[in-house]
Amino acid sequence: MESSNAKLKSLMVQLHTRIDAAKSAFDEAAAELERQKAENDKRHKVKMDQLKEERRKWEQGKGATGKSVASGGQIVNLNVGGEKISTSRNTLLQPEGSLLATMFSGKIDNNLAKDSDGNIFLDYDPVVSRNLII
C-alpha cells in the first residue's frame, strides 16, 4: 500500500508540474498574441490615417476639378479616328455615367492618348462618333 501511495504522489507531482508548464506556455502564448494585436492595431491606425489623408486630398482635388468643369465652356480638342473635332467638356459629360463622361470627368484626362498636335485621340469611327460627341 505504501508503494502505491508513493507512486500516486509521484504521479500527482508530475501532473502538477505538467499543468504548471502548460499554464506557463499558455500565458506566454496569450502575451505574444496581445503583443501582435497591439502591433497590428498600430499598423492599422497608421494605414487608416494615410487613407484618410489620401481621401482628403482626393476630395480636395475632386472639388477643384468639379469647379473647373462646372464653370462650363472648357473646349476639348479631339482626334476621332483621324478627324479633328472640338467640343465642350460639358457636352462630353452628358449623359452622366457614360464612358465619355468618365473619360472627361477630370480624373483621368492626363492619361488619355494624344496625337502629335496634343488632341486627345479616340480610336473610333469618326462618322459614328460625330453623332455621339456633338
C-alpha positions, 0 to 999 in steps of 0.5 A, a space after each residue: 500500500 505504501 508503494 502505491 501511495 508513493 507512486 500516486 504522489 509521484 504521479 500527482 507531482 508530475 501532473 502538477 508540474 505538467 499543468 504548471 508548464 502548460 499554464 506557463 506556455 499558455 500565458 506566454 502564448 496569450 502575451 505574444 498574441 496581445 503583443 501582435 494585436 497591439 502591433 497590428 492595431 498600430 499598423 492599422 491606425 497608421 494605414 487608416 490615417 494615410 487613407 484618410 489623408 489620401 481621401 482628403 486630398 482626393 476630395 480636395 482635388 475632386 472639388 477643384 476639378 468639379 469647379 473647373 468643369 462646372 464653370 462650363 465652356 472648357 473646349 476639348 480638342 479631339 482626334 476621332 479616328 483621324 478627324 479633328 473635332 472640338 467640343 465642350 467638356 460639358 457636352 462630353 459629360 452628358 449623359 452622366 455615367 457614360 464612358 465619355 463622361 468618365 473619360 472627361 470627368 477630370 480624373 483621368 484626362 492626363 492619361 488619355 492618348 494624344 496625337 502629335 498636335 496634343 488632341 486627345 485621340 479616340 480610336 473610333 469611327 469618326 462618322 459614328 462618333 460625330 453623332 455621339 460627341 456633338 
